[in-house]
C-alpha cells in the first residue's frame, strides 16, 4: 500500500512539473513599442498611405488625358493639366 501511494505521489509530482513547464513556455510576451511601430510602418505601405495629389485639375485645352490623383477624394481622375500639388490619404 505504501509503495502504491508513493508511486501515485511521484506520478502527481511529475505531471505537475510537466504541466507547469508547458504553461510557462506558452506565455505570450508583450509586444514592445518599437516592434509595434515597425509593424505599423510596414503595414502602412501595403494599405492606405500618403499619396501625391493635385488640388486643381482641368480637362480643358489640348493634349492627352492622363490619370492624376485629385486631393478632394484622393481618387484618380482624367486630367490635361494639374496644379497645387499636395498629399492625401487613400487606398
Biopython code that builds the backbone (N, CA, C, O; Angstrom):
import numpy as np
from Bio.PDB.StructureBuilder import StructureBuilder

atoms = [
    (1, "UNK", "N", (0.818, -1.183, 0.000)),
    (1, "UNK", "CA", (0.000, 0.000, 0.000)),
    (1, "UNK", "C", (0.870, 1.259, 0.000)),
    (1, "UNK", "O", (0.578, 2.233, -0.695)),
    (2, "UNK", "N", (1.951, 1.219, 0.798)),
    (2, "UNK", "CA", (2.839, 2.377, 0.863)),
    (2, "UNK", "C", (3.531, 2.604, -0.479)),
    (2, "UNK", "O", (3.726, 3.745, -0.898)),
    (3, "UNK", "N", (3.901, 1.511, -1.150)),
    (3, "UNK", "CA", (4.547, 1.652, -2.453)),
    (3, "UNK", "C", (3.594, 2.274, -3.464)),
    (3, "UNK", "O", (3.979, 3.140, -4.250)),
    (4, "UNK", "N", (2.368, 1.828, -3.431)),
    (4, "UNK", "CA", (1.377, 2.357, -4.376)),
    (4, "UNK", "C", (1.148, 3.853, -4.129)),
    (4, "UNK", "O", (1.073, 4.632, -5.078)),
    (5, "UNK", "N", (1.040, 4.246, -2.884)),
    (5, "UNK", "CA", (0.862, 5.652, -2.529)),
    (5, "UNK", "C", (2.075, 6.466, -2.957)),
    (5, "UNK", "O", (1.938, 7.583, -3.457)),
    (6, "UNK", "N", (3.262, 5.901, -2.760)),
    (6, "UNK", "CA", (4.487, 6.582, -3.173)),
    (6, "UNK", "C", (4.534, 6.743, -4.694)),
    (6, "UNK", "O", (4.931, 7.798, -5.188)),
    (7, "UNK", "N", (4.135, 5.712, -5.441)),
    (7, "UNK", "CA", (4.127, 5.771, -6.907)),
    (7, "UNK", "C", (3.137, 6.826, -7.398)),
    (7, "UNK", "O", (3.444, 7.585, -8.317)),
    (8, "UNK", "N", (1.960, 6.874, -6.791)),
    (8, "UNK", "CA", (0.956, 7.875, -7.170)),
    (8, "UNK", "C", (1.488, 9.272, -6.874)),
    (8, "UNK", "O", (1.288, 10.189, -7.670)),
    (9, "UNK", "N", (2.149, 9.442, -5.764)),
    (9, "UNK", "CA", (2.721, 10.737, -5.399)),
    (9, "UNK", "C", (3.798, 11.152, -6.399)),
    (9, "UNK", "O", (3.847, 12.316, -6.797)),
    (10, "UNK", "N", (4.647, 10.238, -6.805)),
    (10, "UNK", "CA", (5.701, 10.533, -7.784)),
    (10, "UNK", "C", (5.072, 10.927, -9.120)),
    (10, "UNK", "O", (5.497, 11.904, -9.737)),
    (11, "UNK", "N", (4.068, 10.181, -9.570)),
    (11, "UNK", "CA", (3.390, 10.497, -10.832)),
    (11, "UNK", "C", (2.749, 11.881, -10.746)),
    (11, "UNK", "O", (2.827, 12.655, -11.699)),
    (12, "UNK", "N", (2.122, 12.198, -9.626)),
    (12, "UNK", "CA", (1.485, 13.507, -9.458)),
    (12, "UNK", "C", (2.515, 14.629, -9.517)),
    (12, "UNK", "O", (2.253, 15.675, -10.111)),
    (13, "UNK", "N", (3.672, 14.430, -8.915)),
    (13, "UNK", "CA", (4.729, 15.445, -8.937)),
    (13, "UNK", "C", (5.248, 15.629, -10.358)),
    (13, "UNK", "O", (5.445, 16.761, -10.799)),
    (14, "UNK", "N", (5.473, 14.535, -11.081)),
    (14, "UNK", "CA", (5.982, 14.617, -12.451)),
    (14, "UNK", "C", (4.966, 15.310, -13.354)),
    (14, "UNK", "O", (5.333, 16.172, -14.152)),
    (15, "UNK", "N", (3.696, 14.941, -13.233)),
    (15, "UNK", "CA", (2.649, 15.559, -14.058)),
    (15, "UNK", "C", (2.527, 17.046, -13.734)),
    (15, "UNK", "O", (2.382, 17.863, -14.643)),
    (16, "UNK", "N", (2.583, 17.401, -12.467)),
    (16, "UNK", "CA", (2.505, 18.811, -12.079)),
    (16, "UNK", "C", (3.693, 19.587, -12.629)),
    (16, "UNK", "O", (3.522, 20.684, -13.161)),
    (17, "UNK", "N", (4.877, 19.037, -12.510)),
    (17, "UNK", "CA", (6.077, 19.698, -13.018)),
    (17, "UNK", "C", (6.001, 19.873, -14.535)),
    (17, "UNK", "O", (6.305, 20.949, -15.050)),
    (18, "UNK", "N", (5.598, 18.824, -15.250)),
    (18, "UNK", "CA", (5.489, 18.900, -16.711)),
    (18, "UNK", "C", (4.419, 19.915, -17.118)),
    (18, "UNK", "O", (4.635, 20.708, -18.035)),
    (19, "UNK", "N", (3.290, 19.894, -16.454)),
    (19, "UNK", "CA", (2.218, 20.846, -16.765)),
    (19, "UNK", "C", (2.645, 22.282, -16.540)),
    (19, "UNK", "O", (2.326, 23.158, -17.343)),
    (20, "UNK", "N", (3.359, 22.532, -15.460)),
    (20, "UNK", "CA", (3.828, 23.891, -15.181)),
    (20, "UNK", "C", (4.826, 24.354, -16.244)),
    (20, "UNK", "O", (4.776, 25.506, -16.675)),
    (21, "UNK", "N", (5.722, 23.477, -16.668)),
    (21, "UNK", "CA", (6.695, 23.841, -17.709)),
    (21, "UNK", "C", (6.004, 24.131, -19.037)),
    (21, "UNK", "O", (6.390, 25.062, -19.743)),
    (22, "UNK", "N", (5.002, 23.355, -19.378)),
    (22, "UNK", "CA", (4.247, 23.617, -20.609)),
    (22, "UNK", "C", (3.536, 24.956, -20.506)),
    (22, "UNK", "O", (3.535, 25.731, -21.463)),
    (23, "UNK", "N", (2.938, 25.236, -19.367)),
    (23, "UNK", "CA", (2.250, 26.517, -19.156)),
    (23, "UNK", "C", (3.226, 27.689, -19.301)),
    (23, "UNK", "O", (2.900, 28.682, -19.951)),
    (24, "UNK", "N", (4.395, 27.588, -18.714)),
    (24, "UNK", "CA", (5.389, 28.665, -18.777)),
    (24, "UNK", "C", (5.875, 28.899, -20.201)),
    (24, "UNK", "O", (6.123, 30.042, -20.584)),
    (25, "UNK", "N", (6.014, 27.846, -20.984)),
    (25, "UNK", "CA", (6.523, 28.004, -22.345)),
    (25, "UNK", "C", (5.485, 28.616, -23.281)),
    (25, "UNK", "O", (5.846, 29.121, -24.344)),
    (26, "UNK", "N", (4.215, 28.583, -22.916)),
    (26, "UNK", "CA", (3.162, 29.108, -23.777)),
    (26, "UNK", "C", (2.785, 30.547, -23.457)),
    (26, "UNK", "O", (1.956, 31.123, -24.162)),
    (27, "UNK", "N", (3.347, 31.137, -22.443)),
    (27, "UNK", "CA", (3.029, 32.526, -22.123)),
    (27, "UNK", "C", (3.497, 33.431, -23.250)),
    (27, "UNK", "O", (4.608, 33.281, -23.760)),
    (28, "UNK", "N", (2.651, 34.360, -23.631)),
    (28, "UNK", "CA", (2.965, 35.282, -24.720)),
    (28, "UNK", "C", (3.645, 36.517, -24.147)),
    (28, "UNK", "O", (3.165, 37.129, -23.192)),
    (29, "UNK", "N", (4.758, 36.863, -24.747)),
    (29, "UNK", "CA", (5.496, 38.040, -24.320)),
    (29, "UNK", "C", (4.845, 39.283, -24.918)),
    (29, "UNK", "O", (4.526, 39.283, -26.107)),
    (30, "UNK", "N", (4.637, 40.333, -24.143)),
    (30, "UNK", "CA", (4.014, 41.537, -24.702)),
    (30, "UNK", "C", (4.877, 42.165, -25.800)),
    (30, "UNK", "O", (6.106, 42.116, -25.742)),
    (31, "UNK", "N", (4.221, 42.751, -26.791)),
    (31, "UNK", "CA", (4.927, 43.385, -27.906)),
    (31, "UNK", "C", (5.505, 44.720, -27.439)),
    (31, "UNK", "O", (4.808, 45.529, -26.826)),
    (32, "UNK", "N", (6.762, 44.935, -27.731)),
    (32, "UNK", "CA", (7.391, 46.190, -27.348)),
    (32, "UNK", "C", (6.881, 47.326, -28.233)),
    (32, "UNK", "O", (6.356, 47.086, -29.321)),
    (33, "UNK", "N", (7.035, 48.544, -27.768)),
    (33, "UNK", "CA", (6.591, 49.713, -28.540)),
    (33, "UNK", "C", (7.343, 49.826, -29.857)),
    (33, "UNK", "O", (6.763, 50.203, -30.875)),
    (34, "UNK", "N", (8.621, 49.503, -29.845)),
    (34, "UNK", "CA", (9.420, 49.557, -31.071)),
    (34, "UNK", "C", (8.925, 48.535, -32.088)),
    (34, "UNK", "O", (8.792, 48.844, -33.272)),
    (35, "UNK", "N", (8.655, 47.328, -31.627)),
    (35, "UNK", "CA", (8.165, 46.292, -32.530)),
    (35, "UNK", "C", (6.802, 46.681, -33.104)),
    (35, "UNK", "O", (6.549, 46.472, -34.290)),
    (36, "UNK", "N", (5.931, 47.240, -32.276)),
    (36, "UNK", "CA", (4.616, 47.677, -32.740)),
    (36, "UNK", "C", (4.742, 48.794, -33.771)),
    (36, "UNK", "O", (4.009, 48.801, -34.759)),
    (37, "UNK", "N", (5.653, 49.732, -33.559)),
    (37, "UNK", "CA", (5.867, 50.818, -34.520)),
    (37, "UNK", "C", (6.374, 50.271, -35.852)),
    (37, "UNK", "O", (5.972, 50.755, -36.910)),
    (38, "UNK", "N", (7.248, 49.273, -35.810)),
    (38, "UNK", "CA", (7.750, 48.665, -37.044)),
    (38, "UNK", "C", (6.640, 47.966, -37.816)),
    (38, "UNK", "O", (6.564, 48.085, -39.038)),
    (39, "UNK", "N", (5.787, 47.243, -37.116)),
    (39, "UNK", "CA", (4.676, 46.549, -37.770)),
    (39, "UNK", "C", (3.734, 47.560, -38.413)),
    (39, "UNK", "O", (3.284, 47.354, -39.540)),
    (40, "UNK", "N", (3.433, 48.643, -37.713)),
    (40, "UNK", "CA", (2.551, 49.672, -38.269)),
    (40, "UNK", "C", (3.175, 50.335, -39.493)),
    (40, "UNK", "O", (2.474, 50.625, -40.462)),
    (41, "UNK", "N", (4.475, 50.577, -39.460)),
    (41, "UNK", "CA", (5.146, 51.204, -40.603)),
    (41, "UNK", "C", (5.126, 50.286, -41.820)),
    (41, "UNK", "O", (4.921, 50.746, -42.943)),
    (42, "UNK", "N", (5.335, 49.015, -41.604)),
    (42, "UNK", "CA", (5.295, 48.062, -42.713)),
    (42, "UNK", "C", (3.888, 47.956, -43.273)),
    (42, "UNK", "O", (3.702, 47.954, -44.490)),
    (43, "UNK", "N", (2.907, 47.869, -42.407)),
    (43, "UNK", "CA", (1.518, 47.731, -42.852)),
    (43, "UNK", "C", (1.038, 48.976, -43.576)),
    (43, "UNK", "O", (0.211, 48.880, -44.483)),
    (44, "UNK", "N", (1.531, 50.123, -43.200)),
    (44, "UNK", "CA", (1.097, 51.364, -43.832)),
    (44, "UNK", "C", (1.481, 51.390, -45.306)),
    (44, "UNK", "O", (0.772, 51.979, -46.122)),
    (45, "UNK", "N", (2.585, 50.764, -45.648)),
    (45, "UNK", "CA", (2.996, 50.711, -47.043)),
    (45, "UNK", "C", (2.107, 49.824, -47.890)),
    (45, "UNK", "O", (2.099, 49.961, -49.113)),
    (46, "UNK", "N", (1.354, 48.915, -47.277)),
    (46, "UNK", "CA", (0.508, 47.988, -48.013)),
    (46, "UNK", "C", (-0.923, 48.471, -48.138)),
    (46, "UNK", "O", (-1.668, 47.961, -48.974)),
    (47, "UNK", "N", (-1.321, 49.426, -47.344)),
    (47, "UNK", "CA", (-2.705, 49.880, -47.393)),
    (47, "UNK", "C", (-2.733, 51.385, -47.591)),
    (47, "UNK", "O", (-1.922, 51.948, -48.326)),
    (48, "UNK", "N", (-3.682, 52.024, -46.922)),
    (48, "UNK", "CA", (-3.826, 53.465, -47.090)),
    (48, "UNK", "C", (-2.551, 54.179, -46.658)),
    (48, "UNK", "O", (-2.004, 53.889, -45.594)),
    (49, "UNK", "N", (-2.084, 55.101, -47.471)),
    (49, "UNK", "CA", (-0.889, 55.852, -47.155)),
    (49, "UNK", "C", (-0.936, 57.204, -47.817)),
    (49, "UNK", "O", (-1.866, 57.511, -48.562)),
    (50, "UNK", "N", (0.059, 58.008, -47.547)),
    (50, "UNK", "CA", (0.124, 59.341, -48.135)),
    (50, "UNK", "C", (0.441, 59.221, -49.617)),
    (50, "UNK", "O", (1.390, 58.541, -50.006)),
    (51, "UNK", "N", (-0.353, 59.881, -50.430)),
    (51, "UNK", "CA", (-0.173, 59.834, -51.883)),
    (51, "UNK", "C", (-0.100, 61.244, -52.443)),
    (51, "UNK", "O", (-0.740, 62.160, -51.926)),
    (52, "UNK", "N", (0.680, 61.411, -53.498)),
    (52, "UNK", "CA", (0.748, 62.710, -54.165)),
    (52, "UNK", "C", (-0.585, 62.958, -54.868)),
    (52, "UNK", "O", (-1.117, 62.073, -55.538)),
    (53, "UNK", "N", (-1.122, 64.177, -54.708)),
    (53, "UNK", "CA", (-2.381, 64.520, -55.359)),
    (53, "UNK", "C", (-2.332, 65.976, -55.830)),
    (53, "UNK", "O", (-1.378, 66.704, -55.554)),
    (54, "UNK", "N", (-3.377, 66.377, -56.541)),
    (54, "UNK", "CA", (-3.459, 67.724, -57.104)),
    (54, "UNK", "C", (-4.778, 68.356, -56.699)),
    (54, "UNK", "O", (-5.835, 67.735, -56.811)),
    (55, "UNK", "N", (-4.712, 69.614, -56.220)),
    (55, "UNK", "CA", (-5.914, 70.303, -55.777)),
    (55, "UNK", "C", (-6.682, 70.914, -56.939)),
    (55, "UNK", "O", (-7.899, 71.080, -56.855)),
    (56, "UNK", "N", (-5.994, 71.250, -58.015)),
    (56, "UNK", "CA", (-6.652, 71.819, -59.194)),
    (56, "UNK", "C", (-6.363, 70.924, -60.389)),
    (56, "UNK", "O", (-5.210, 70.701, -60.758)),
    (57, "UNK", "N", (-7.442, 70.415, -60.989)),
    (57, "UNK", "CA", (-7.331, 69.528, -62.145)),
    (57, "UNK", "C", (-8.240, 70.057, -63.237)),
    (57, "UNK", "O", (-9.381, 70.439, -62.981)),
    (58, "UNK", "N", (-7.727, 70.077, -64.449)),
    (58, "UNK", "CA", (-8.514, 70.593, -65.573)),
    (58, "UNK", "C", (-8.463, 69.617, -66.743)),
    (58, "UNK", "O", (-7.443, 68.976, -66.997)),
    (59, "UNK", "N", (-9.592, 69.519, -67.453)),
    (59, "UNK", "CA", (-9.641, 68.716, -68.682)),
    (59, "UNK", "C", (-9.723, 69.616, -69.904)),
    (59, "UNK", "O", (-9.850, 69.131, -71.029)),
    (60, "UNK", "N", (-9.651, 70.938, -69.687)),
    (60, "UNK", "CA", (-9.723, 71.897, -70.798)),
    (60, "UNK", "C", (-8.401, 71.943, -71.551)),
    (60, "UNK", "O", (-7.348, 71.609, -71.007)),
    (61, "UNK", "N", (-8.472, 72.359, -72.799)),
    (61, "UNK", "CA", (-7.261, 72.569, -73.587)),
    (61, "UNK", "C", (-6.928, 71.371, -74.447)),
    (61, "UNK", "O", (-7.701, 70.421, -74.571)),
    (62, "UNK", "N", (-5.747, 71.453, -75.038)),
    (62, "UNK", "CA", (-5.276, 70.397, -75.927)),
    (62, "UNK", "C", (-4.367, 69.454, -75.163)),
    (62, "UNK", "O", (-3.885, 69.770, -74.075)),
    (63, "UNK", "N", (-4.151, 68.333, -75.734)),
    (63, "UNK", "CA", (-3.238, 67.373, -75.119)),
    (63, "UNK", "C", (-3.961, 66.103, -74.723)),
    (63, "UNK", "O", (-5.188, 66.003, -74.757)),
    (64, "UNK", "N", (-3.163, 65.167, -74.358)),
    (64, "UNK", "CA", (-3.674, 63.856, -73.994)),
    (64, "UNK", "C", (-4.182, 63.847, -72.561)),
    (64, "UNK", "O", (-3.574, 64.475, -71.694)),
    (65, "UNK", "N", (-5.277, 63.154, -72.291)),
    (65, "UNK", "CA", (-5.760, 62.985, -70.920)),
    (65, "UNK", "C", (-4.897, 61.943, -70.206)),
    (65, "UNK", "O", (-4.600, 60.882, -70.755)),
    (66, "UNK", "N", (-4.507, 62.262, -68.992)),
    (66, "UNK", "CA", (-3.741, 61.329, -68.164)),
    (66, "UNK", "C", (-4.440, 61.202, -66.824)),
    (66, "UNK", "O", (-5.085, 62.145, -66.367)),
    (67, "UNK", "N", (-4.318, 60.058, -66.198)),
    (67, "UNK", "CA", (-4.900, 59.876, -64.869)),
    (67, "UNK", "C", (-4.036, 60.571, -63.829)),
    (67, "UNK", "O", (-2.832, 60.329, -63.740)),
    (68, "UNK", "N", (-4.664, 61.436, -63.044)),
    (68, "UNK", "CA", (-3.999, 62.138, -61.940)),
    (68, "UNK", "C", (-4.870, 61.987, -60.701)),
    (68, "UNK", "O", (-6.087, 61.833, -60.806)),
    (69, "UNK", "N", (-4.244, 62.030, -59.525)),
    (69, "UNK", "CA", (-4.985, 61.877, -58.271)),
    (69, "UNK", "C", (-5.505, 63.233, -57.804)),
    (69, "UNK", "O", (-4.736, 64.182, -57.648)),
    (70, "UNK", "N", (-6.824, 63.317, -57.580)),
    (70, "UNK", "CA", (-7.469, 64.541, -57.102)),
    (70, "UNK", "C", (-7.481, 64.523, -55.573)),
    (70, "UNK", "O", (-7.871, 63.524, -54.968)),
    (71, "UNK", "N", (-7.052, 65.632, -54.941)),
    (71, "UNK", "CA", (-6.953, 65.694, -53.479)),
    (71, "UNK", "C", (-8.319, 65.657, -52.789)),
    (71, "UNK", "O", (-8.420, 65.211, -51.646)),
    (72, "UNK", "N", (-9.362, 66.119, -53.468)),
    (72, "UNK", "CA", (-10.687, 66.186, -52.844)),
    (72, "UNK", "C", (-11.154, 64.860, -52.282)),
    (72, "UNK", "O", (-11.649, 64.808, -51.156)),
    (73, "UNK", "N", (-11.006, 63.783, -53.048)),
    (73, "UNK", "CA", (-11.422, 62.468, -52.570)),
    (73, "UNK", "C", (-10.317, 61.418, -52.728)),
    (73, "UNK", "O", (-10.547, 60.228, -52.513)),
    (74, "UNK", "N", (-9.135, 61.865, -53.100)),
    (74, "UNK", "CA", (-7.939, 61.017, -53.224)),
    (74, "UNK", "C", (-8.148, 59.878, -54.221)),
    (74, "UNK", "O", (-7.688, 58.758, -53.995)),
    (75, "UNK", "N", (-8.840, 60.164, -55.317)),
    (75, "UNK", "CA", (-9.052, 59.165, -56.362)),
    (75, "UNK", "C", (-8.440, 59.643, -57.668)),
    (75, "UNK", "O", (-8.170, 60.830, -57.850)),
    (76, "UNK", "N", (-8.231, 58.708, -58.562)),
    (76, "UNK", "CA", (-7.665, 59.021, -59.872)),
    (76, "UNK", "C", (-8.765, 59.541, -60.794)),
    (76, "UNK", "O", (-9.857, 58.975, -60.856)),
    (77, "UNK", "N", (-8.461, 60.635, -61.513)),
    (77, "UNK", "CA", (-9.398, 61.228, -62.474)),
    (77, "UNK", "C", (-8.620, 61.607, -63.732)),
    (77, "UNK", "O", (-7.412, 61.832, -63.661)),
    (78, "UNK", "N", (-9.296, 61.682, -64.890)),
    (78, "UNK", "CA", (-8.607, 62.117, -66.106)),
    (78, "UNK", "C", (-8.309, 63.612, -66.046)),
    (78, "UNK", "O", (-9.136, 64.390, -65.571)),
    (79, "UNK", "N", (-7.142, 64.015, -66.520)),
    (79, "UNK", "CA", (-6.763, 65.431, -66.485)),
    (79, "UNK", "C", (-5.808, 65.750, -67.622)),
    (79, "UNK", "O", (-5.042, 64.900, -68.077)),
    (80, "UNK", "N", (-5.873, 67.003, -68.069)),
    (80, "UNK", "CA", (-4.902, 67.506, -69.054)),
    (80, "UNK", "C", (-3.867, 68.399, -68.375)),
    (80, "UNK", "O", (-2.702, 68.430, -68.772)),
    (81, "UNK", "N", (-4.305, 69.122, -67.348)),
    (81, "UNK", "CA", (-3.364, 69.970, -66.611)),
    (81, "UNK", "C", (-3.700, 69.905, -65.124)),
    (81, "UNK", "O", (-4.857, 69.727, -64.743)),
    (82, "UNK", "N", (-2.670, 70.052, -64.292)),
    (82, "UNK", "CA", (-2.832, 69.999, -62.836)),
    (82, "UNK", "C", (-2.002, 71.102, -62.198)),
    (82, "UNK", "O", (-1.036, 71.586, -62.788)),
    (83, "UNK", "N", (-2.386, 71.494, -60.987)),
    (83, "UNK", "CA", (-1.596, 72.464, -60.224)),
    (83, "UNK", "C", (-1.913, 72.296, -58.744)),
    (83, "UNK", "O", (-2.837, 71.574, -58.370)),
    (84, "UNK", "N", (-1.143, 72.965, -57.920)),
    (84, "UNK", "CA", (-1.273, 72.945, -56.464)),
    (84, "UNK", "C", (-1.137, 71.520, -55.917)),
    (84, "UNK", "O", (-2.094, 70.933, -55.411)),
    (85, "UNK", "N", (0.061, 70.995, -56.033)),
    (85, "UNK", "CA", (0.329, 69.647, -55.542)),
    (85, "UNK", "C", (0.246, 69.559, -54.031)),
    (85, "UNK", "O", (0.550, 70.518, -53.321)),
    (86, "UNK", "N", (-0.165, 68.408, -53.551)),
    (86, "UNK", "CA", (-0.296, 68.167, -52.123)),
    (86, "UNK", "C", (-0.205, 66.660, -51.882)),
    (86, "UNK", "O", (0.283, 65.918, -52.734)),
    (87, "UNK", "N", (-0.673, 66.219, -50.728)),
    (87, "UNK", "CA", (-0.725, 64.793, -50.403)),
    (87, "UNK", "C", (-2.069, 64.478, -49.773)),
    (87, "UNK", "O", (-2.630, 65.293, -49.040)),
    (88, "UNK", "N", (-2.581, 63.292, -50.063)),
    (88, "UNK", "CA", (-3.827, 62.837, -49.452)),
    (88, "UNK", "C", (-3.642, 61.391, -49.002)),
    (88, "UNK", "O", (-2.658, 60.739, -49.352)),
    (89, "UNK", "N", (-4.597, 60.906, -48.226)),
    (89, "UNK", "CA", (-4.573, 59.525, -47.747)),
    (89, "UNK", "C", (-5.609, 58.746, -48.524)),
    (89, "UNK", "O", (-6.790, 59.095, -48.509)),
    (90, "UNK", "N", (-5.187, 57.702, -49.199)),
    (90, "UNK", "CA", (-6.125, 56.920, -49.997)),
    (90, "UNK", "C", (-5.730, 55.474, -50.070)),
    (90, "UNK", "O", (-4.701, 55.065, -49.534)),
    (91, "UNK", "N", (-6.547, 54.713, -50.730)),
    (91, "UNK", "CA", (-6.367, 53.264, -50.831)),
    (91, "UNK", "C", (-5.804, 52.865, -52.154)),
    (91, "UNK", "O", (-5.591, 51.678, -52.402)),
]
sb = StructureBuilder()
sb.init_structure("model")
sb.init_model(0)
sb.init_chain("A")
sb.init_seg("    ")
for serial, (resi, resn, name, xyz) in enumerate(atoms, 1):
    if name == "N":
        sb.init_residue(resn, " ", resi, " ")
    sb.init_atom(name, np.array(xyz, "f"), 0.0, 1.0, " ", f" {name:<3s}", serial, name[0])
structure = sb.get_structure()
